[in-house]
Amino acid sequence: MPVAAPLDSVGLTVDLALAGLTVGSAAALSGIGLVVCHRATGVLNLAQGAQAMLIAYLLRDLVVVRHWPVWPALACCLLLVAPALGVLLDLLVYRPLQRRDAGTADTMVAGLGVFVLLIGVVVLLWGSTPLNGAPSPFGGTPITLPGGHTLRPDTVAQLAAILVLALTVAATTRFTRFGLQLRAVVDDRRLARLAGVDADRVSAAGWAFGSFTAGLVGVALAPYLLLDPYGLPLLVMETMAVAVAARLRSIPVAVATGLGLGIAQAELTRLRPAGQLLPLVQAVQANLFVVALLVAALLAGPRLGGRSGDRAPLGANGRAGGGRAAGAVCLVLLLLPMGFRDNDLRSALLVPALALVLLSIVVVTGYGGQISLGQAGYAGLGALGTALLMSGRIPLVPPLPAVPALLFAVLATAPLGLLTGWPAIRRRGLALALVTFAVGTAMSRFVFQQPYATTGLTLDRPAFLAGDRAFYLAELLLLGLGLLVVRALHRGRLGRALTAMRDHEPGAVAAGVNVPGLKLFAFVAGAALAALGGGLMGLAGRAFDPAAFDPVRGLLWFAAVVVAGADSALGAVLAAALLIGLDAGTVAGVSAVAVGLLAAAIGRLPGGLAGVAARSARRRPVGPAAPLPPGRLTPAGLRARALIAARRTADSREARR
């Protein structure tokens, strides 16, 4: 049995704890910003990681490229750019959502849109190649403590910032008129308006403060990390565990959790078990915040940051958007690459494969109403499983050809959908989104990025599909089968039950729908579709690429599906073509900017582009209370629709009061 290395001296423990304060203090700053922003606005700022990344890149550009002095550049970034960015987000993105009383799902999608948009802007301005970090404004001789221990000056500055911010927030909320207005807005925004409180001013101040603390996090981490437009936002997003552990309410708990996790991460470096446990322990040590986010999200409760009145997510309109025009456009886009040259066709190989992955999001989110941010993880499992089976890396299983390896990888990945399906039984909205994101991130960090799982892999096509044109035709055939299956699912009895569950879960339960079973089915079916698409992506590139299934790319895919129409299967195909085509035909980052802009404006696009097209075709408005045609509903389905209509009528009357 492997035995851990003996404990070192107390001095080493103290040194590691002091080193862990650097990361822990940055996490604590992140937690303060998230908690204060949520208390002031009711929104969890999912774009905080991208905001921190933007400020870090801007600081580096001003200091390293434009040769500004460090302190003026720091003041410009933190006192001007960061708060201004927060106010702009409030004015352009979140205030319209607040005025139409949007649910948690819509505000969350808008936040993801801002996240994706800022990443795309950074890629366009500074490229996707990692850059050296910005210099620390607190450089100098380390501070010597009693016992010979040393502490970095920037760590001292971060701890001082935590203390000042925590005391300032506490004093402001308890002893000032603004604090009284803040509590009134948080308790009931409409009543606060009736009492004469300027709720918009309170929200703008909350967003400015949240963006300022995001900038602080970026400045704190920039000197120690490579600036990566995908890695840095994800790293900051993982520190969301601090705010989730604090239930988005308690600043002291958030600070203590952040500092504690930073110290624990440093102390874990002392564990050096022998044998095969070493890679696992090292992975846990490097990704402790991911583990903490998963645990905190599971323990946070079913309605973290949500409201009891949240309706169907993402402006779902109850119809599989698209129609003949969308079908014709999809057919043209999919057949057009057949006339491309070899190099151009090679880029197009990813379109049908990615469309299958996006179809999995349509099934889980668009049809089932369950927000899943971890589908990239299941796509990666499909690709990795195919490679492992073809390479003979599975014990007692000989190397398999590509086709049976892909089939068995899909069959093996489908039951793993229960990893996110089981927590979904008692969760929805933000709580479920955080759980699925944490699961997908854990797959990436603990499986896809580990050498023991990804070295020595063989991933090649069969002889009859070796040519790109033949393989593309095979992909089109599988995509066509996937579309037929999804169409049959949506239009059948099972699809009507999924729609009833999505539109109003209590009503579906009252109508006799097996809601827990339907949720599990949606996640299992979604995992199978994502695994099929991921396996095809691996075969298209003839290699397993962990970066292709990065959690940040999964967020981009989710936002693209929402923009195209969450319940539109054809919209998923269009989204895949645009994601691949925009970046291949222009420069990297254009697709992220386009998707981010549209997702940030989701409050003005109910149902996404598919909903806009459907309303234009019918030439009549469709609102939340619009009647849905019963079609060939069963009596149970009719009862569910009646309950949904009654609930929507009650919501409409409440809104008019």
N, C-alpha and C positions, 0 to 999 in steps of 0.2 A: 504494500500500500504506500503511495507517495507520501512523503513527510515534508511539511513546510520547513523552510530554512529557519534556524534559530533566531530569536529576536535579538536585535542589536541593542546598542546602548540607548539610554534615555535621551542622550543628545541627538541621536539620529531621529528619534520620534519627534522631538521639538523642531528640528530642521525641516523635516518633511511637512509637519503641520504648518510651519511658516511659509513653505513653498506652496502648499495647497491653498493658502489664503488668496493668492493671486487670482486663480480661477474661481474660487469660492466668492470672492468679493464682486467679481464681474457678474456671477450668477445672482448674487443678492441684489445688485443694481438692476438687473433685468427683472427680478421679481417685484421690486418696488415699483418700477414703471408699469408693469402689467397689472398689479393690484390697484394702483391709483387710477390708471386709465379705465379699468373695469368699474371701479366704484363711481367714477364721474360720468361714464358714458353707457355703462351696461354692456360693453363690447370687449371681448378678449382680443387684444391686438395681435392677430396671427402674423402680421407683416413686420413685427418688431425685428426679426432676424435680418430681413432685407433692408430695413432702415439703418440698422447698425452697420451692415456691410457698405451701404452707400456712403455713410459718413466716414468710415475707415478709408474707403477708396478716395474720397474727396480730400481728406487730410493728407494722404500720401501724395496725391497729385499736387497739392499746394506746396508741400514742403520739399518733396524730392524732385519733382519735375519743374515747378515754377519758382522754386527756391525762396519761398516765403519763410520768414522766421517762424519757429514752432508755435510760440504763444499767440501771435496774431492769427495764424491759421487755425489754431485750436479754438480761439474765441469766435472766429467766423463760422466754423462748423457747428459748434455747440450752442452758441447764443443767437445765431441768425438762421442758418440753414435748417438745423434740426427742428426748432419750434415752428418755423414757417412751413416746413413739410407737414407737420402735424395739423396745423390750422387748415392747410389746403386739403388734406385728407378729410377733415371734418366737413368742410364746405362742399366739396365736390362728390364725395363718396358716401359718407355716413349720415349726413344731415337729411338728404332725401329719403334714406331708408327709415330714419327715425320719424319723419313726418308722415309716412304712410304706415307706421307701426309695423314694420317688417319683423319677421320672426328671426330666431337665432340662426337658422340655416342660411337665410339670405345675407345677413350681416357677415357670417363666416365666409361665404363664397366671395363677398366683396373684399374681405381681408386677404383671402388667397389671391384674388385678382391683383391687389396692390403688391403682394409678395412677388408674384410672377412678373408683374410689370417692372418693378424696380430691378429685378435680376436681369431682365432683358435690356433695360437702359444701361446697366453697368457693363454687360457684355458688348453692347454697341459702342460704348465710349472707351472702354479700357480692354476689351477682348476677354476671351475665356481662359487664357494662360495664367496660371497663378503667378502673383507678383510678390516681391519681398514687402514685408510690412512697413508701416510708417514708423518713424523714430518716436521714442517715448519722450514726452515733454518733461518727465521727472527723472531724467538720467542723472547719474552722479554716483558718489560713493555710497555703498550700502550702509544702512544704519546698524551699528553694533549694539546688541542687547547684552544684558548680564548673562554670563556663562559662555560668551564667545559666539553666540548665535547672531545671524545677520538677517536683516529685513530690507527688502528693496524699497526705495523711495516711492515708486509708483504704487506699490501695494499699500503703503501708509496713506497715500493720497486717496486711493479707492476706499479704504476703511473710513477715512475722514469724510468722504463724500456720502457714504452710506449713513453715517451718524447725522450729518447735517440734513440730508434729505428726509430721513425718518423723523427727526425732531421737527423739521419745518412742516411736514405733512400733518403730524400729530397736532402741533400748535394751531395750524390753519384750520383744520377740521373741527377742533374743539372750541376755539376761543375767538373766531372771527365771524363776521357776517357772511363772508363767502363760504365758510365751512357749513353754516346753517343752510344756506341755499343749496350747497352740494348735497347735503343729506336729504333735503326736500326733493330734489330732482331724482335722486336715486330711489327714494321711497315710492314716488308717484309723479312722473313727469307732467301729466296733464293737470293734476291738482296744483303742482308747483307753478305752472303757467297761470292758472286761475288766481293764484295768490300774488301774482306780479313778478315772479322770479324769471329772469332771462335765462331759460334753460339752454339756449344756443350758446350763450357766453360761457356757461359752466362747462358744456361739452367741449367747446374750443379750447378752454384752459386745460381740460383733462387730456386732450389729444396733443397739445403743445408740450405738456409735461411728459407724457408717454414717449413722444418722439425725442425729447431732450435726453431722457434716460437711455433710450435706445442708442443715441449717439454716444453717450458715456460708455456703454458696453462696447461699442465698436472701437472707440479710442482706447479702452482698457485692453482689449484683446489684440489690436493691430500690431503692437511691437513684438508679439511672441508667435505669431502665426503667419503663414503664407496667405495672402489675400486671394481667395478663390471664390468666384461668383456663385458657385454651387455649395462648396463646403462650409464657408463661414456662415451663411444664413441658416444652414441646417444645424450647425453647432450652437448658435444662439437660440434657435427654436427648441433645442433639447433642454435648455435651461428653463423652459416653460414648466418643467417639473416643480420648480420652486414655487411658482404661483399656484399651481394646481394643488400642491400639498397644503398651501395656505387657504384653500377653498376660495381663492380670489378675494379674500377679505382682510386677512391679518398680515400687516407688514412685519411685525416681529417674528412671526412664524416663517415668513418668506425669507427674511434675512438669516435667521438661524439655520434654516434648511439649506440655503445656498452656501453659507460658510461651512456647514457640516459636511455637505457632499464634496466640496472642494478639498477639505482636509482628508476625508475618507479616501478620495481618489488618490491623493498623494501617498497616504499610508499603505494603500494596497500594493504599491510598488515593492514593498518589503517581502511580499509573499512570492517565493520562487519554488513551487513544487516541482518535483522531478517527474519525468515521464510525460504522458500525453495530456496531463492536466495543465501544463504550463501555458499552451496557447489559449485555453479557455480562460484561465485566470488573467492573463494579459488582456484579453478581449474585454472582460468585465471591468478591469481597471481603467482601460481607455474609454469605455463607453458607460461609465457608471450613471451618467445623467440620463441615458436612454432607458436603463433599467428603472431608475427612479421615476421617470415619466410614465412608464407602463404601470408600475405599482401605484403611483399616485392617481392615475386616471381610473384604474380599477377600483380604488378605494374611495374615490371622490363622491360617488353617488350617481344615480341615474340621470339627474337633471342639472349637472354642473353649469352654472351661468345661464340656464335656460329659463323659460317661462311656461307656465301651464297652458297658456293659450296658443302656443306655437302651432301653426297649421302645417299643411303638407309642404315639404321642403322644396326650395329651388323653383318656386313658381310652376310646379308641375301642372299641366293643363288637362291631364287625363286622356290625351290622345297620342298616338304614335305619330308625331309630326313628320312631314315630308311630302307625301303625295307623289303624283306622277312627275312633277317638275323636278323635285329633289331626286327621285329615282333616276331620271334621265341624266341629271348632272353627275350623279355618282357613277353611272355606267360609263359616261364619257371620260371622267377622270381616271377610272380604273383601266379602261381599255387604251387610253392615250399612250401610256408607256410602252405598249407593244411596238410602237413605231420608233422608239428611242434608240440611240446608239448604245453600245455596251456600257460605257461609263455612266451615262444618264440612267439607263435601266437599272444598274446596280443600286443607285440611290433610291429608286422607286420600289425596290424589293421590300422595304420596310413598311410601305403603306398598308397592304392587306394585313400584315402581321400586327401592326399597331392598331388597325381598325378592330381586330378581334379583342385586343386588350381593352380598348375603349368601349366595346360592346359589353364587356363585363361590368363596367361602371354603369352603363344604361340599365342592366338587369338589376343590380344591387341598389342603385340610387334612384334612377328614373322610374323604374317599375315598383321596386320594393320600398322606396322612401328611406333607406338606411344609408347614411352618409359614410362612405368608406374612402379613406385617404391612403390605403395600403395596398391597392391593387398592383402597383409596380413590384411589390414583394412576391406576389404569386406569379407574376410574369417571369420574374427572375428564377423562381423555383422551377418553373417549366423548362426554362433554358438550361439551368444547371442540372436538373434531373435527366434531361435528354443527353447532355454531355457525359454525365457520370455513367449512364447505362451504356452508351456507345464506347466508353473507355474501359469498361469492365471494372469500375471502381466500386461497384456494389457487391458486398460479400455474397458468395454462393450464386452469383448471377454472371453468366459469361457475357462477353461483349455482344451487343445487339446491333443490328442494322438501324439506320436512321428512322425509318417509318415505325417499326415496333417500339423503338426507344422513345419516340415522341408520344406514341399512344400510351405507353405505360407511365411516362412522366405526367401526362395529363390525369390519368386515373389515380396516380399516387398523390397529386397535388390537390385534387378536388376535395377529399375529406379534410385536408388542412384548412379549408375555408371555415371550419368550425372554430379555429383560433380567434377569428373575429366575429363569427356568427354567434357563438355562445355568449360573449359579453353583450351582444346586441339585443338579447332577449329582454334585458332590464334597462337598457340605455338607448338614448336617441339624442339627436342634436349634437351639441358641443362635446358632451361626455363621450359619445360613441366616436366622434371624429378624432378625438385625442387618443382613444384606445387603438383605433385602426392605424393611425399615423405611427404610434409607438411600436405596434407589431411590425409594420412594414420597415421601419427604421431598424428594429432589432434584427430582422432578416438580413438587411443589407450589411449591418456591422458585424454580426456574429456568424454569418454564413458566407455571403458573397465576397466579402473582403478578407476572408481568412485563407492563407495559403494551403492549409491542410485540406480544404474543400475544393480549391480551384486550380491547383497545379497539375500538370500532366494530363490535361483533358483533350479528347478528340471530339471534334464536332464538324463533321463533313456530310455533304449530301450524298444520297444514293446515285449510282451511275446514271440512271435514266432521268435524274433531275439535276445533273451536274451543271448544265447550261443555265444561265440566268433567265432566259426566256421560258424554258420548260418549268423551272422552279416558280416563276411568277404565275404561270398558268395554274400550277398546283395550288398556290396560295389563293388565287381567285376562286378556285373550286371550293376550298375549305371555308373561305369567307362567305361564299354564297350559301353553303350549308349552314354556317353559323347564323346568317341573317334569316334563313327559313325557320330554323329552330326558335330563334328569338321572336320572330313574328307569330309563329304558332303558339308560343308560350304566352305572348301578350294578348292574343285574341281568344284564347281558350278560357275555360272556367278557372284555371289556376291563375291566369293573368288578371281576370276580374277580381279575384280574391286579393291579389297583390295590390291592385289599384285601390280597393276599399281599405286595405291596411295602410297604404301610403296616405290616402286622403284624410282618414280619421281612424286612428287605431282603436280607441274605445268603442266607436260605432261598429267596427269590424268584429271586435270581440263579442259585442252584444248580438250581432247577427249570426254568431256561431262559427266564425272563421278561426281556424287554428293559427293564431298569430305567431307563437313561438316556432312552430314547425315551418311556417312560411318564411320567417326570417332566416332560419338555418338553411332552408332550401335555396334562398336567394344568394347567400354567401357561398354555398357549395357550388352552385351553378356559375357564379361569377368567378370563383377560383379556377374552375375548369376552363372557362373561356380565356381568362388571362394567361393560364399556363400554356394553352395552345398557341396563343399569340406570341408569348415569350419564347417558346421553343422554335417557332418559325423565325423570330428575330435572330436567334442564335444561329440557326442553319443558314439564314440569308448572309450573315457576316462570316460564317465558317469559324466562329470562335465565341467563347463566352466572355462578354465584356461587363464587368460589374457596374461600370459607370452608366451603362444603358438602362439600368434598373435602379438608379439612385432615387431615394425618397423625394428629392426636390423635383425630379422629372415626373414622379407620380403625382405631385401636386399640380404640375403644369397639365398633365393629361386630364386630371379631374376638372380643372378649370375649363379646359377646352370642351369637354363634354357638356358642362353646364351652359357654356356660351352657345354651343350648337343646338342645345335642347336636351335636357336630361332624360326625357322619355322618348327620344327620337333615335331609332336604330340607324336610319340613314344619316342623321346628323353626326353620329359617331364616325361613319365612313368619311363624310366631308371633313370633319375635324382632323382625322388622321392624314388625309391628303393635304390639307392646308399646313399642318404642323411640319410635315416632311418637305412639302414643296416650297414653302416660304424660305426656310433656312437653306435648302439646296439651291434655290434660284437666286437668292440674294446673299445675305451674310448671316452668320449665326447670331441669334438674339432677336431677329425680326418677329418670329412666330411668338416668342414670349411676350414681346411688347404688344402685339396685336391681341393675343388672348387676354393679357392682363388688362388692357384698356376696356375690352368688352365685359370681362368678369367684374371689374370694378364698377361698371355701370349696370350691373344686373338689376338694380332697383328700378331702372327705366326699361328693362327688357324682360318682363315676366315670361317665363317659359323659354327664354333664350331666343336665338334666331329662328328656330322652328316655330315657336309660339308667335313671333312677329309675322312670319310667312303665313301661318294658318289664319291669323286674324285678318291679314290683308286679303287673303283669298275669300274669306267669308264676308268681308266688308261690314263687319259689325263687331263691336267691342266684346271682349271676353274678360270678365272680372272674376274675383274669387268666388262670387256667389252665382256664376253662370250655371244653368242646368246642364247636366251631362246626359247624353242620350242613353237610355237603358239597354238598347239593343236586345240581345237574347239573354238577359240576366236571369239567373235562377231566383226563386222567391227569397232566398237568403241574401243574394246580391241586391235585390230591390229593397229589402229592409235596411241593408247597410247604406245604400244610396239615400234612402229617406232620412236616416239618422244624420248623415253627412250634411244634407240640405238643411235640416233643422238646426244643426250646430252653426252652419255658416250664416243662417238668418239671425240667430242669436248674437253672433259676433258682429254682424252688420248693425244691429240695433244698439249694441253696446258702444260701437264706435261713434254712432251719431249722438250719443248722449253728451 
